[in-house]
């Protein structure tokens, strides 16, 4: 507790961050995560084609900028509209492959190739 110089017992200053969370109440973690998950959208459904499932598993920033060029021989070729989208696609390529393998087992995917749209 901090006192002012007169020694009256009043605070000379407030503690850092004391009033920031005063109006917030704790809530169960399940309630907080449930609202977040609902905003993400419906979960992807297994059994669709690669072209149908890809927009569901892509990050939101890439959904309108990337598309499937071809699927053959266990390889999915994805095309990105710009170099920055191409870079992001390369970063998330491993995770995308796992999700596509899980959701499209009939495609028997082994790899993803990414390239720039012409």
N, C-alpha and C positions, 0 to 999 in steps of 0.2 A: 504494500500500500504506500502510495506517495502522498506526502503532506505538503501544504504550501508553507511558505516561510513564516507565516504568522502562527503556525502550529494549530490551526483550528480543526484539523482532521479532514478537511475537504481535499479532494484530489487536485493536485497541481496540473495534471494532464491525464488524459484517458489512455488506457492501455492500447497498444497497437492492435487493431482488428477487433476490439471489444464489441462494437456495434454492428459489424458487418453481418453476422449470422444470427443476430438476436431474434429476427422475425421468422427464421426458418425452423421447422420442426423435423425431427428425424422420421423417416418412413422406412418400411421394410424394403430390402434390396430387390426382392421379387417384384414389388409394385413399380419401382423406379425402372428396372430393366424391362418390364412388360410393356410400358409405354414406349420405350425406345425401340424395342423389337417390332411393335405394331407399326411404327413409322417407317420401318425398313421395307415393308411390303410383304407380299405372300412368299412363303418359302418355295424354292424351285421344286418342280415336280419331276421325278425320275421317269425315264422312258421316252422322252421326246427326242427330236433330232438335234444335232449340234447347233444348227441355225436357230432353232426355237429356244434352246436352253442358254445359249451364249449371252444374250442380253440380260438374262436374269442373274448370271454369275459375274458379269463384268462390273467393275466399280462404276458409280454413277457418272463420273467425268468422262468415261470412255464409251459409254453405251451408244451415243449418237455419232461417235467418231471412228468406230471400228466395226468391221463386218467380216463375215466368213467369205473367203475367195473360193476355197475348195476343200473337200474332204476326200482323201483317197489314200489307200495303203496305210492306214493308221496315223496319218499326218493331217493335221488341220492347218490350213494356211489362212492367217488373219491379215487383213489389210487395214492400216491406220491412215487417217487423213492428213496428219502432220507429223513432223519430227518429234515434237514433244509428246504427242500421243503414242508414237512408236516407242519412245523411251519408257513411258509408263507401262506400256503393254509388255515390254521385255522384262521389266521389274516384277510384274505379277504373273508371268508366264508359268512358273512352276505351280503356283496355287490354282491357276486356271485349269491346268492339265489334270490335277487331282480331282477338282470338282467336275470337270467334263467326263472323266473316266467313271466317276461315281454315278453321275446322272444319266450318262449315255453309254451303258456297258455294251450295247449292241454295235457301237461304232469301233470298238477295240482300238482306242487311241493310244499312241505311243509317244508322240511328240507334237509340239506346236511350232510352226514357223511364222515369223512376223515380217512384214515388209511394208513399204510405203506405197500409198495409192499413186497411180500415174495419171 
